[in-house]
Each structure stands twice: as C-alpha cells, then as structure tokens.
Amino acid sequence: MKTFAAPVAGAIGFILLWQVAVWLRVADPILLPPPSEAFTDTWAALTRGTLALDTWRTVQRTMLSFLIATVIGVPLGVALGAKESVYRSVEFVVDFFRSTPASAMFPLFIVLFGPGESTKIAVAAFGAALVILFNAAYGVINARRTRVLAARIMGASGPRIMADVLVWEALPQILVGMRAGVSLALVIVVVAEMFIGSTDGLGHRVINAQMLFESGLMYGTIFVAGALGYALNLLFLLIEKRFVHWAGR
C-alpha cells in the first residue's frame, strides 16, 4: 500500500497545483481550463469518441517499434560487447546517432520509407535500438571478469561462456536499456504522430485538439500519453525485480 501512496500523493498534489493556477488566472481559461473540464472532455472522448482507438494505435506502434528494436539491439549489443575492441571502433557512430534528436531524423526516414506508417515505426525502432544496443554492450563489457575466468578454467567454450555467463551477467543492464528503449519508442511515436501524416494516435489527437482549441481534451490526451509511459516503465521495473533478482550481487 505504501508503494502506491507516494505516486498517488504526487498526482493529487499536481492536480491541486493546476487548480490553484486556474484560480489565480495564470493563463487565459481557454488555454488553461480547470482539471475537472479536462477530465470531463477526456472521459467523453474515451467513452464516446476516438481517444480509446487513438491510445490503442499508439500502443501498437510503440510495441512494434520496441519489439523490432529489441530483436536488433540485444543480440548486436551482446555481440559487440563480447569484442570490446570492435565495440570501441563503432562507439562513436552509436553515440552520435543515440544523441541526435529523433525529430531531426524524420526527413531522412521520410525519404527512405515515405510519409506513412512505416516511417513512424522505423524511426522509433531506430532510436530505441541504439539505447538497447548501448546498454547491452556495456552490460557485457562490465561483466564480472572473475566469473568469466572461472568458466574458462572449468573448460567452458567461448559460445558457452557467452550464453551461460556473459548474457546473464549483462541481463540487468539489458533490461535497463529495454526500459529506456520502450519509453523512448513511445516518445518518438507520439511525436511522429504529430508531424508525419497521421489520422490516429495520441500525437495526432493532441495536435488536432490544439488546432480546434479543445484545451481540455488536449491536456487530457497529454496525460493519457504520460500515464501510458509511466505504466510501461512500471511494468519493466516489476519485471526487473521479479526475474533479475541477482542484480548488483
């Protein structure tokens, strides 16, 4: 129960702060409606409008992008990490693109894939894959050398050491990368839905609400996107605690 008390208290505190800002007329009420209006408009859009479908489409794109990123990033990161000299030779390229804002890559991906669904998936998968690859490689590189040495002394082959020692040693760091990757994939998908010819998705709904001056729905959709990101992050934290109980030991 205490685990949920702090987040709930934080959410209530934020809503109260928002309400105080409305009372103090910090901004025009049309631009900053009260929380009650945002909740009412968002609930109506979820039950009678298209917000539920928009949320589902964003989840679909995010999970597909994340799946592609994981399938590419984890094996490649582990392979590069096992050969540190090889990883160091490509480290600049990985860090360069990992540090480049995803929105700056939109024109390139539009040229490669066209202004359609493929571009949203590809650019989100690209960004998430780099984060996952980076963490997987460093997880392998920083694996405890004593365990690797013990496996070699016992006669384990290179592939056996990779599968039974390095991967398991690197798994906590890999999951950290996957948690960061799924959050980044969500962010990129939402931004892509805003600017790359979308007819659905949370990003499209935010931009559409802004253009129509539906401020309550706009803020509500933003909070739905934030809640989705929080839920995905929490899910991976639970997975880490449940399945990687040896982390740090």
PADRENFI-114518 format. One record per residue (C-alpha): x, z, y. Coordinates in steps of 0.05 Angstrom, whole numbers, always signed. Example, Ala and Ser with C-alpha at 12.3 -4.5 7.8 and 13.67 -1.06 7.14 Angstrom:
# residues 2
+--------+--------+--------+
|      x |      z |      y |
+--------+--------+--------+
|   +246 |   +156 |    -90 |
|   +273 |   +143 |    -21 |
+--------+--------+--------+
This chain:
# residues 249
+--------+--------+--------+
|      x |      z |      y |
+--------+--------+--------+
|     +0 |     +0 |     +0 |
|    +57 |    +17 |    +47 |
|    +86 |    -53 |    +35 |
|    +27 |    -85 |    +69 |
|    +17 |    -33 |   +123 |
|    +74 |    -57 |   +168 |
|    +55 |   -131 |   +168 |
|    -18 |   -114 |   +180 |
|     +0 |    -68 |   +237 |
|    +44 |   -123 |   +267 |
|    -13 |   -174 |   +263 |
|    -62 |   -126 |   +295 |
|    -11 |   -110 |   +350 |
|     -1 |   -184 |   +364 |
|    -77 |   -196 |   +369 |
|    -84 |   -137 |   +417 |
|    -27 |   -163 |   +459 |
|    -62 |   -231 |   +461 |
|   -127 |   -198 |   +482 |
|    -92 |   -159 |   +538 |
|    -61 |   -225 |   +563 |
|   -131 |   -254 |   +566 |
|   -158 |   -194 |   +604 |
|   -101 |   -198 |   +654 |
|   -113 |   -273 |   +664 |
|    -41 |   -291 |   +648 |
|    -66 |   -363 |   +639 |
|   -129 |   -402 |   +651 |
|   -182 |   -381 |   +599 |
|   -190 |   -454 |   +579 |
|   -116 |   -455 |   +560 |
|   -113 |   -385 |   +532 |
|   -180 |   -366 |   +501 |
|   -192 |   -296 |   +471 |
|   -175 |   -284 |   +398 |
|   -249 |   -279 |   +380 |
|   -260 |   -351 |   +404 |
|   -200 |   -377 |   +365 |
|   -225 |   -341 |   +302 |
|   -296 |   -368 |   +310 |
|   -273 |   -440 |   +322 |
|   -223 |   -437 |   +264 |
|   -274 |   -408 |   +216 |
|   -324 |   -462 |   +235 |
|   -271 |   -516 |   +224 |
|   -253 |   -486 |   +156 |
|   -325 |   -480 |   +131 |
|   -359 |   -538 |   +164 |
|   -302 |   -583 |   +189 |
|   -239 |   -614 |   +161 |
|   -189 |   -557 |   +171 |
|   -191 |   -538 |    +97 |
|   -175 |   -610 |    +78 |
|   -120 |   -613 |   +131 |
|    -90 |   -549 |   +103 |
|    -91 |   -577 |    +33 |
|    -59 |   -642 |    +54 |
|     -3 |   -604 |    +89 |
|     +7 |   -562 |    +27 |
|    +10 |   -624 |    -17 |
|    +62 |   -658 |    +27 |
|   +103 |   -594 |    +32 |
|   +105 |   -580 |    -42 |
|   +120 |   -653 |    -60 |
|   +177 |   -654 |     -9 |
|   +202 |   -587 |    -35 |
|   +199 |   -610 |   -108 |
|   +240 |   -672 |    -92 |
|   +290 |   -631 |    -52 |
|   +298 |   -581 |   -108 |
|   +308 |   -634 |   -162 |
|   +362 |   -666 |   -119 |
|   +393 |   -606 |    -84 |
|   +402 |   -556 |   -141 |
|   +439 |   -600 |   -192 |
|   +480 |   -634 |   -138 |
|   +497 |   -568 |   -105 |
|   +517 |   -536 |   -171 |
|   +560 |   -596 |   -190 |
|   +595 |   -597 |   -123 |
|   +605 |   -522 |   -122 |
|   +638 |   -525 |   -191 |
|   +691 |   -570 |   -160 |
|   +706 |   -535 |    -94 |
|   +756 |   -587 |    -71 |
|   +703 |   -641 |    -79 |
|   +652 |   -600 |    -40 |
|   +702 |   -588 |    +16 |
|   +711 |   -663 |    +22 |
|   +636 |   -674 |    +35 |
|   +623 |   -608 |    +71 |
|   +626 |   -640 |   +140 |
|   +572 |   -691 |   +122 |
|   +527 |   -638 |    +91 |
|   +535 |   -590 |   +151 |
|   +528 |   -647 |   +201 |
|   +460 |   -670 |   +175 |
|   +438 |   -599 |   +160 |
|   +450 |   -581 |   +233 |
|   +416 |   -643 |   +260 |
|   +344 |   -631 |   +283 |
|   +296 |   -664 |   +235 |
|   +257 |   -696 |   +291 |
|   +319 |   -734 |   +311 |
|   +318 |   -766 |   +242 |
|   +247 |   -793 |   +249 |
|   +267 |   -861 |   +277 |
|   +316 |   -873 |   +221 |
|   +266 |   -855 |   +167 |
|   +212 |   -896 |   +200 |
|   +259 |   -956 |   +198 |
|   +274 |   -943 |   +124 |
|   +205 |   -924 |    +99 |
|   +156 |   -948 |   +152 |
|   +107 |   -906 |   +192 |
|    +68 |   -880 |   +133 |
|    +62 |   -824 |    +82 |
|   +130 |   -838 |    +51 |
|   +167 |   -823 |   +115 |
|   +136 |   -753 |   +122 |
|   +155 |   -736 |    +50 |
|   +224 |   -767 |    +54 |
|   +247 |   -734 |   +119 |
|   +221 |   -665 |    +96 |
|   +254 |   -673 |    +28 |
|   +319 |   -694 |    +61 |
|   +321 |   -634 |   +107 |
|   +302 |   -584 |    +52 |
|   +351 |   -615 |     +1 |
|   +410 |   -604 |    +47 |
|   +394 |   -530 |    +55 |
|   +384 |   -522 |    -20 |
|   +448 |   -560 |    -36 |
|   +488 |   -519 |    +13 |
|   +464 |   -453 |    -17 |
|   +472 |   -476 |    -89 |
|   +543 |   -499 |    -77 |
|   +563 |   -434 |    -43 |
|   +529 |   -394 |    -97 |
|   +573 |   -428 |   -149 |
|   +636 |   -425 |   -106 |
|   +627 |   -350 |    -95 |
|   +611 |   -333 |   -168 |
|   +649 |   -273 |   -194 |
|   +715 |   -300 |   -220 |
|   +723 |   -242 |   -268 |
|   +662 |   -265 |   -308 |
|   +686 |   -337 |   -308 |
|   +754 |   -315 |   -331 |
|   +724 |   -271 |   -386 |
|   +684 |   -331 |   -411 |
|   +746 |   -374 |   -414 |
|   +785 |   -321 |   -451 |
|   +729 |   -318 |   -502 |
|   +737 |   -393 |   -513 |
|   +676 |   -419 |   -476 |
|   +679 |   -493 |   -457 |
|   +671 |   -519 |   -386 |
|   +597 |   -540 |   -395 |
|   +582 |   -473 |   -429 |
|   +613 |   -435 |   -371 |
|   +573 |   -477 |   -323 |
|   +507 |   -464 |   -359 |
|   +516 |   -392 |   -381 |
|   +558 |   -363 |   -324 |
|   +561 |   -403 |   -260 |
|   +487 |   -423 |   -256 |
|   +463 |   -351 |   -269 |
|   +514 |   -323 |   -220 |
|   +491 |   -373 |   -168 |
|   +417 |   -365 |   -181 |
|   +404 |   -311 |   -127 |
|   +437 |   -356 |    -75 |
|   +400 |   -417 |   -102 |
|   +333 |   -381 |    -94 |
|   +353 |   -362 |    -23 |
|   +365 |   -435 |    -10 |
|   +298 |   -454 |    -42 |
|   +262 |   -403 |     +1 |
|   +294 |   -431 |    +64 |
|   +281 |   -501 |    +39 |
|   +207 |   -493 |    +28 |
|   +199 |   -462 |    +97 |
|   +238 |   -519 |   +128 |
|   +198 |   -571 |    +89 |
|   +134 |   -541 |   +118 |
|   +161 |   -543 |   +189 |
|   +184 |   -615 |   +183 |
|   +118 |   -637 |   +150 |
|    +77 |   -606 |   +206 |
|   +120 |   -638 |   +260 |
|   +117 |   -705 |   +223 |
|    +41 |   -700 |   +220 |
|    +42 |   -693 |   +296 |
|    +83 |   -754 |   +311 |
|    +84 |   -802 |   +252 |
|    +16 |   -836 |   +247 |
|    -26 |   -783 |   +212 |
|   -101 |   -779 |   +203 |
|   -100 |   -710 |   +170 |
|    -56 |   -648 |   +162 |
|    -46 |   -586 |   +205 |
|     +2 |   -621 |   +252 |
|    -49 |   -676 |   +265 |
|   -104 |   -623 |   +275 |
|    -61 |   -585 |   +327 |
|    -47 |   -648 |   +368 |
|   -120 |   -671 |   +363 |
|   -146 |   -603 |   +386 |
|    -97 |   -603 |   +444 |
|   -119 |   -672 |   +468 |
|   -192 |   -652 |   +464 |
|   -179 |   -585 |   +499 |
|   -204 |   -547 |   +438 |
|   -156 |   -490 |   +453 |
|   -188 |   -440 |   +405 |
|   -181 |   -488 |   +346 |
|   -111 |   -507 |   +368 |
|    -87 |   -435 |   +366 |
|   -125 |   -422 |   +302 |
|    -92 |   -482 |   +268 |
|    -24 |   -458 |   +291 |
|    -38 |   -390 |   +259 |
|    -62 |   -423 |   +195 |
|     +5 |   -460 |   +192 |
|    +42 |   -396 |   +206 |
|     +3 |   -358 |   +153 |
|    +19 |   -414 |   +103 |
|    +93 |   -408 |   +118 |
|    +90 |   -332 |   +112 |
|    +54 |   -337 |    +45 |
|   +106 |   -386 |    +17 |
|   +163 |   -342 |    +40 |
|   +130 |   -280 |     +9 |
|   +118 |   -318 |    -56 |
|   +193 |   -333 |    -62 |
|   +212 |   -262 |    -45 |
|   +167 |   -238 |   -102 |
|   +198 |   -289 |   -149 |
|   +268 |   -266 |   -130 |
|   +251 |   -193 |   -142 |
|   +217 |   -208 |   -208 |
|   +265 |   -258 |   -240 |
|   +332 |   -246 |   -206 |
|   +336 |   -171 |   -213 |
|   +412 |   -173 |   -223 |
|   +425 |   -200 |   -153 |
|   +482 |   -162 |   -119 |
|   +502 |   -124 |   -182 |
+--------+--------+--------+
